[in-house]
Amino acid sequence: MTGRWLPDEHPVRGALINWPQFWAAEHAEADWLLEPIIPRGRTGAIYAPAGKGKSLLVNYLTYRRATGQHVLDQAAGDPINVVYFDMEQTEDDVYDRFSDMGASPDTDLTHLYYYLLPALPPLDTPQGGHVIVSLAQEHKADLIVIDTTGRAVQGPENDADTIRAYYRHTGAPLKAAGFATLRIDHQGKNPERGQRGSSAKDDDVDYIWELKPRDGDTYRLTCKKTRVSWIPSQVDLVKLETPNLRFELTNNTLLPGTLDLVARLDNIALPATASRREARDAMKLHHISAPNNLLGPALKYRREHTNDLPIPL
């Protein structure tokens, strides 16, 4: 904690930054819940036209991550706690999907808290926000999924006040408590305008993914907005059916300039295990500059290619 929490009765609640502690702390260059799509502790959205696979993709990603299995760029490891609010599917739909993905009665799904067609208070009301935050705390959630936004609020989707009320009562309290949230939404009638409804949906999130089907069973996620410098601009996926339904990456494109920065870090014999702060200190000493959105991928690339790096003298 870099600051102190103000009391509930204080007119300004939240964390007051202690600046010396803030600058002395190690700030993660990239902190993924599910790489390279869902960052930890952030609020995001993914949208696509109806029936184009957005819920199926998120079902798959959260199922694999909540069971500790390898998924996309995320190695197998400890499971995360996912609280999933499914406002659209039936029990038969969920059974078919999870069976296709390889789940069975023997699968440990205790970290996936899946609320099917829940009778929640609208999330653009104080009651709805209180329920969601309480459930997130009860389940020690790492990620909350709302599928879909339009069915979780009572106000009109085209009204900016609806989304502002959602953020005030639900989005902001979840983010302040450190929970990552992913909202699933439909694309509007005009694809150029993104998500269906008010443009205010773009204002309260840290990143937005647009999912588009391509040739065959391939898909592209395009990042339409981000406040997170290390999120890639696009992610290409392929859906496979055997032996189980799954999504895999079809490329891992580096941003232009990443390999050039890797070479410069190689030249100064920066250890492959160097942290962001250690890298910045070494770069300053050698008069090397680079933006955050290149440094993170460059450090990741060097960690993954340790055997190719020069041995420090």
Secondary structure, 3 states (H helix, E strand, C coil): CCEEECCCCCCCCCEEECHHHHHHCCCCCCCEEECCCEECCCEEEEEECCCCCHHHHHHHHHHHHHCCCCECCECCCCCCCEEEEECCCCHHHHHHHHHHCCCCCCCCCCCEEEEECCCCCCCCCHHHHHHHHHHHHHCCCCEEEEECHHHCCCCCCCCHHHHHHHHHHHHHHHHHCCCEEEEEEEECCCHHHCECCCHHHHCCCCEEEEEEECCCCEEEEEEEEECCCCCCCEEEEEEECCCCCEEEECCCCCCCCHHHHHHHHHHCCCCCCCCHHHHHHHHHHCCCCCCHHHHHHHHHHHHHCHHHCCCCC
